[in-house]
């Protein structure tokens, strides 16, 4: 018997997918920072959305 193709599972919105260009662009636009700054934050802090949101707000000033 095959898997249930209608059950795709939930998305994990508590994380930022730094490897996905569209999500990196969205995160940078949302916080008014450059894409490079967003990538640096993700590289240094990980992909937890709450942590990244707080750090981006501090970075923006």
C-alpha positions as CSV (number, residue, x, y, z in Angstrom):
1,X,0.0,0.0,0.0
2,X,1.3,3.4,-0.9
3,X,1.7,6.5,1.4
4,X,-1.2,8.9,1.8
5,X,-0.3,11.6,-0.7
6,X,-2.9,14.0,0.8
7,X,-1.1,14.2,4.1
8,X,1.9,16.4,3.6
9,X,2.6,17.3,7.2
10,X,2.8,20.7,8.7
11,X,5.3,23.4,7.9
12,X,7.7,24.5,10.5
13,X,7.2,28.2,10.5
14,X,9.5,28.6,13.6
15,X,12.5,28.3,11.3
16,X,14.0,30.3,8.5
17,X,15.2,28.3,5.5
18,X,18.4,30.2,4.9
19,X,19.3,28.0,1.9
20,X,16.2,29.1,0.0
21,X,16.7,32.4,-1.8
22,X,13.1,33.5,-1.7
23,X,12.9,33.1,2.1
24,X,16.2,34.9,2.5
25,X,14.9,37.8,0.4
26,X,11.6,37.9,2.3
27,X,13.4,38.0,5.7
28,X,15.7,40.8,4.5
29,X,12.8,42.8,3.1
30,X,10.7,42.2,6.2
31,X,13.4,43.7,8.5
32,X,14.8,46.4,6.1
33,X,18.3,44.8,6.0
34,X,20.4,43.6,3.1
35,X,20.4,40.1,1.9
36,X,24.0,39.7,2.9
37,X,23.2,40.9,6.4
38,X,20.3,38.4,6.6
39,X,22.6,35.6,5.5
40,X,25.2,36.6,8.1
41,X,22.6,36.5,10.8
42,X,21.4,33.0,9.8
43,X,25.0,31.7,9.5
44,X,26.0,33.0,12.9
45,X,22.7,32.5,14.9
46,X,21.1,29.5,13.2
47,X,17.6,29.3,11.7
48,X,15.3,30.0,14.7
49,X,12.9,32.7,13.5
50,X,12.3,34.3,16.9
51,X,16.1,34.7,17.5
52,X,16.7,36.0,14.0
53,X,13.8,38.5,14.3
54,X,15.2,39.9,17.5
55,X,18.7,40.2,16.1
56,X,17.5,41.8,12.9
57,X,15.6,44.4,14.8
58,X,18.8,45.2,16.8
59,X,20.8,45.4,13.6
60,X,18.3,47.7,12.0
61,X,18.6,50.0,14.9
